[in-house]
Amino acid sequence: MNYVYLLECSDGTLYCGWTNDIEKRLKAHNSGKGAKYTRSRLPVRLVYLEEHESSVEAQKREYRIKRLSRNEKLSLINKKSDE
């Protein structure tokens, strides 16, 4: 399984990424070995997660989410938490 995720950083910003091992990726982010963007914004917290069958599908979705405005990303997070 592949995942697209949004993290909330300690400074309140959002980070979007994809992985095939969400637990390992979260540990990497919070240990400072994740994305360069998150290294100076620790700790990070998982706020949104989607499952995808293929890595190509996940990467395409990540690309689309990264193009959303902050408010659109927050709406996505809120919509998911209401389910």
N, C-alpha and C positions, 0 to 999 in steps of 0.2 A: 504494500500500500504506500502511496505517496501523499504528502500533506502540504497544504499551503497554510501559512500561519501568520498571525499578527501578534507582535509583542508590544507591550507598553513599557517604555524605558523609564528609568528613575526620574528623568527630567520631564516626563509626560508626553514625549514624542512617541510615534508609532513606527515600527519596523516590520516590513513584510519579507517573508522568505519562503522557501520550499525545502522539503527534505523527505527522505524515505525512512527516517528513524527520529521521530519527534522527541523522545526522551533524551537520546544522545545529543541531539541538536540543542535542546534547552540547556543541558549541562554544559555544553561547549560555550554557548552564549554567556551563561552566568559565571563561567570560570575565566572569561576574558579571551577565550580561544575561538569565539564565533566571528561574526562580521566585524570589520573595522568600525563601522558605525556604532555598534552596541558596546564596544570595549570601554568607552569613556562614559557610558550611561548606565552602569550597573547599579543595582540588579535589574533584570528584565522580568516581565511577567507575561505569560501566555494569556491573551484575551480573545483570540479567535482561531478556529481550526476548521479546515475543510479536508475531506478525504478524496483522493483521485486514484483511478486505476493505473494510469501511466505517468511516467515522469514528464513526458511531453505535455500532457494535459495539465499537470500541476504547474509546469513552467509557464504555460500560456495564461493560466489563471493568475499566477503571481504577477505577470506582466500587466494584466488588466487591472488588478487591485492597486499596483504601484502607481498607476495613472489616475486613480481616484483622488479627489480632494480629501483633506483631513475629515471634513464633516461627512462625506460619503463613506469613509472608512468607519467612522464612529457609528453611523447608521447601520452599517453592515454588522458591526459588533453587537449593537443593541438589538437588532432583528434576530440574530442568532441566540442571544441570551433569553429572548422572549419565547423561543420554541420549547 
